[in-house]
Amino acid sequence: FARVQEHSANSQPNLELKLLGQCSIKLNGETVNRQLWTTQKAKYLLLRLLNHGTYLSCEQIIEEFWPESSNGQACLWKALSIIKKIFKAHYPDFDPIARCSSALAPNPRLKVVADWQNLEKLWLQYRSHKTIHLLKDIKQLIRGHFLPQCPMEWATLKRVRLDYISLQILTELANHQYQQQDWPELVETTSQAINLEPLHQESTYLLMQAYMAMQQPQLAAQTFENLQKVFKSQLNRTPDRRLSEIYQQARQA
């Protein structure tokens, strides 16, 4: 009871979202347990609204989330009640969703810190002030795909955009590390990029170069063979010739 009073006195609940490579939602530092999300769509609805930022019509939400339901309105209210219930334990009088006519938006009193927002913010800063320091800061945020388990279109579009940004950042940092001959850091950066996009040939090329420079030709050869398998299964073709040339060098070393 004392804890509820303490949180109620603070009129601004804090949400911390980690959605890159995982899905972690914390309310005032405490992880929201999976069991509290009675339906997965309630969680995705909250994240959809937080991602959108401004008002989104109930009609569009129902069309996105429950297109085949005969009573989408009831499904929407059920999801909203689940979201509100999660906050109610600490904030009895707080509704995380603002309503305006037939549209919904995040409550402006809700303070949100999200890894994907930080990634986009730092990316914009980097485009204006191209410094290695910013590249390294962004690299720490790139832990994987945005909401990888969510098949909804809004999440897919976000995932494509953030993957593009992430690969741009990792490639630029990898090229800098290659020029500096910082082989261990180059291995880490390019491996991170390949985990994000297994077909990324530029990262594979730089990773193979790093392994060759570190006198580890067997790892360079294995890197190429891994890429070759993915190319064969997904594209039914072979990687670029320059990678094949390094592969032959690695096999002969």
N, C-alpha and C positions, 0 to 999 in steps of 0.2 A: 504493500500500500504506500509506504514511504517512497518507494522508487517511482510509482505512478505519479505521486504528487511532485516529485523532483522533476520528472520529464514534462509534466503538465505546466510547470512554471516556465519552462523553456518553450517559447511559442514557435520556435523554428526547428522542426525535426531535421536531422541530417541523414541523407542517404548516400552511401558509398557504393558505387557500381563498378564491378570488374567483369567485363563481358568479352574481352579479347582472349580467346583460347579457353574460356571457362565461363561460368555464370555464378557470380558471387554478389549477393545483395546484402548490405549491412545497414541496419537502422540504428543510429547512434552508437556505432562501433560493434554492435551485436549482429551476428549472422542470422538472417531470416531463414529458419529451418525449412527444408523442402516440404515437410509434412503440412506446413501452414498453407501452402499453395494447393488448395483442394483440386484445382484444375490448372493445367499448364497454361491454358489460354489467359487465365487471370494474371499470371506473371508477365506473359508476353504483352498483354494489354497495357499494363503499367509501363513497361519498357517502351512500347510503341508511342504512348503519349509523351513520355519523357524525351524520347528521340525527336518527336515532332515539335515539341516545345509550345506551340500555340494551339488554339482551339481546332478540334477535329470533329466533324459532324458525326452524330450517332449513326446516321444512315450509312456513312462510309465505313465506320468501324464494324457495323453489323455485316456489311457486304464483304469486308476483308476477313473477319473472324468466323462468321457463321453463315456463309452464303447458301448452304443447303438446309438450314434449319427452318422449320415452319413457324418458329417463334423466336426470332433473333433478339427481339427486345428483352424477353425474359432471360436469355443467355447473357446478354450484356449486363443486366441488373445483378444477376448472380455473380458475375465476375467482379463487378464494382463492389459488391458487398464483401467479397473475399478480401479484396485489397484494403477496404476500410477496416475490416476486422483485424488485420495484421497491425495496423497503426493504433487501433483502439486500445490494445493492451497497455501501451505507454502514453497514448494521447487520446483520452476518451472523447474529447470534443473536437478532434481534428479530422477533417476529411482531406485526404491527399489529392483528391480529384475536384477541380473546380468545374462548375456547370454554368452554361450561359445558353438559355433557350434550349435548343436540341443539339448542343455541342459540348465537348469535354476537353479539358486541358489540365496539366499539372497545377496543383495549388501553388501560387507564387511564393507562399511562405515556406515551401519545401526547399531546403538547401540540398543541392545535388552535386556530388563530385564523381565524375565518371571517367574511366580510363580512355574511352574513345573520344570524349570531348577534349581531354588533355592532348591526345595524339593529334587531333585536327588543329588545335590551337598552336602547338609547337611547330607543326608543319607550315602554317601560315607565317609564323615568325621566321622559320628557316628560309622561306622563299624571299623574305625581305632582307634578312641578315644571314648569309650563308656562312655559318661557322661550324667547325667540327664539334664544338661543345654541344650545340643544339642537336646535331646528328646523333651523338652518343646518348643524349637525354631521351630522344625519341626511341632509340633502339631498346631502351629499358622497358618501354611501354608495349613493344611489339611481342606479344606472347602467343599469338595465334589468330585464327579467324574470329570475326565478330559473331557472337552467338551461333557457334557452329551447328548446334542441334536444331535451330529454328528454321523450318522450311518456308516460312511466310515471305511474301514478295518484298515487303518493306525491309525485312532483315537481310534478304539476299542482295538487294540493291545497296544497302549499307555495307555489307560484307565486301562486295566488289569494289566499292570506293575506297574502303580502308585498306584492302589488300593492295590496291594500286599505290596508295600513299606509302604503305609499309615497304613494298618492293623498291619504290623509288629511293626511299631513305637508305635502305640496306645496301642497295647497289652503289649509291654515291659514297657511303661510308666504306664499303669494300674496295672501291677503286682508290680511295685515299690511302687505305691500309696497304694496298698492293704497291702504290708508289713509295710508301714509307718502308716497305719490306717488313711490315709488322705481321709476320706469318701466323703466330698463334691467334691474334685478334682477328685476322682475316679468316681463319678457319671457323671461328665462332660466328662471325657475321654472315658468311656465305652459307654455313650450315643452317642458320636461322632462316635465311631467305629460301633455301631449298625445302625446309620443312613447311614453309608457307605455300610455296609453289614448286612442286617437284620437277616441273618442266622448264624451270628458269635456267637457260643455258649460260647466260653471262655469269651467274653465281657459280655454276658448276665449273666453268672454265677457270675462274679465279681460285676456286677451292682446289682444283687439280694442280694449278700452278703453285699454290701454297704448299701442298703435300710434296711436290717435286723439290721445291726449295728446301724443305725440311728433311730431305733424304728419306721420304716415305713413299716410294713409288707404288707399293702394293695398295696403299690407301687411295692414291690417285686413280689406279686402275679400277678399284672397287667402286669409286665414285662414278666413273664413266659407265660401268656396267649397270649400276643402279638406274642411271638416267636412261640408258639404252632400253632397259626393260619397260620403263614408264612410257617412252616414246613409242615402243612397239605396241604396247597394249592400248594406249589411248589415241595415238595418231597414226599408227601403222607405217611409220617411217623411221629413219635414223637421225641422230643428232648431227650438228654441223661438222664439217670436215676438220676444223681446227681442234675440236675436242678429240676427234679420232686420232689426229696426229700426236697429241700429248699422250693419248692412251697407248699408242704404239711405242713411244719413248719410255713410258712407265713399264710396259711389258718387257722391254729389252734391257732395262736398268738392272 
